[in-house]
Amino acid sequence: MNEKTQQFTAVDLGQDRDDANADNQAIGSPLDRRITRKFDLHIMPWLFVIWLLAFIDRSNIGNARIDGLAKDLKLDGTKFNIALTVFYIPYVLIDVPSNWVVKYFGANHYLPGLLIAWGIVGMCTGFVKNYSGLLACRFLLGLCEGGLLGGIILYLSMFYRRHELLFRIGMFYCAAPLSGAFGGLLATGLSQIHRGGYNRWPWIFIVEGVMTVAYGLVVIWFLPPTPSHARFLTEVQREAAVHRMGLDAHGATQESKVESEKFSWHWVRMAVLNVNTIVLSLNFFAIITPLYSFSLFLPSIIFDLGYNSVKAQLFTVPPNMAGFFAVILFTFLSDKIKGRGPIILVCCSMAIVGYIMLLVETTPLVHYGGTFLVAVGVFPSPPAVMCWLANNLAPHYVRATGTGLQIAVANCAAFIATFTYLGKDKSDYATGHFINVGMLVLSLCLSTTNILYVKWENRKREKGGRDYRLNGRDEGMLGYQHPSFRYTI
């Protein structure tokens, strides 16, 4: 049969005809697989490099610090920590409103636009001559990068079904640990440049900023705005891509296309008052504290084990590569088991063991080994907790508000993370390690709480305990409260 005249059904999209309310996430039909493969091929590589550049441009200040930045700008005391903190002030404030306008401007233009803007700011950082200039650049960098992560999560949720989503988040988020590895190698080479009166550290910012701007000018031409406007799909594939997202909503929306959904303060209230939003925002706060402190201070931690700056930069590569592969592995497993909470429990436990290795008085080799376990534990956890909330919120503007709020709350942890490792503690950094262990224990508690809650709520819905919501109410306004909607564990 010619594909242009092919008719798709629930079975074509992986759903059992006899069980329309069952979990229809299974991928098995040729049509469904073709759609997913095309999205993977035409979307994921671009997002991977965007997130790689984002993490390089925000954390390269850690590399620059040990290559002369602290000395040249006289960053004594807590000045360096304050420079790190300034980045997160606009980063936190911009998250929710940024998510609201992603669909208005079109993610295919909005995300690359952010990329170009922060690339220019990053490049300018290489020309600063004093502490005030550094603070200004860090503030503007946070303003430009603030809407990126929530925007990407929201963008992917327009294309992928709920239990396909985490692996795709992992496919771009694994660029975070890779950025530590790649950024360390890149900084090692760039810091050897002495030209035009700029020596060593400025070239880290200048060259990496130019790379970011150049990439943004390219990617803006290739990202599709929505599934129904994906030019690389056939007409039938576009219709099927829209239809399968409708099936996946389980009654949470009556709109067949995401671009048809309208903003309403009703959706904002639903997002803010959801138990998942509250618990998982606090959970992300707990998880991201060790992630940020690890990413920003790993070069310094290794440097203070007794290695020179070049070796310290190079020795950041293996732990970050371990984190890279861990993100791929755990996000893949999570989609297979269709569970987020259990993955977070495993990862946080491993990270705690890593920090214990860093705390014990032993050889530098054992301490270095601890950084591997920390990387393997902290890098897969953020995509899991973000996807967990995105899975449990619907429709679009509920998800946009909830994920934006989650990221805003989580990034407040940066005000802790940037002060966990102080110069006066550099003999063992015990205070910072203990803070991170405490945050990981908090994450274990919050993850367990949310697992128990969603299991209880799903049982209520299965037994008809929420069917009363259908009486006299507009089903199109129920969102995730629809009795047919099931939370992800």
Salt bridges, closest charged atoms under 4 A:
GLU3 OE2 - ARG34 NH2 3.17
ASP23 OD2 - HIS163 ND1 3.82
ASP23 OD2 - LYS338 NZ 3.15
ASP32 OD2 - ARG161 NH2 3.11
ASP32 OD1 - ARG244 NH1 3.08
ASP40 OD2 - ARG168 NH2 2.85
ASP67 OD1 - ARG200 NH2 2.89
ASP76 OD1 - LYS79 NZ 3.70
GLU145 OE1 - ARG58 NH2 2.97
GLU164 OE2 - ARG161 NH2 3.56
GLU164 OE2 - ARG244 NH1 3.69
GLU259 OE2 - HIS229 ND1 3.71
ASP335 OD1 - ARG340 NH1 2.80
ASP425 OD1 - LYS424 NZ 3.50
GLU457 OE2 - ARG461 NE 2.87
GLU457 OE1 - ARG466 NH2 2.88
GLU475 OE1 - HIS482 NE2 2.86
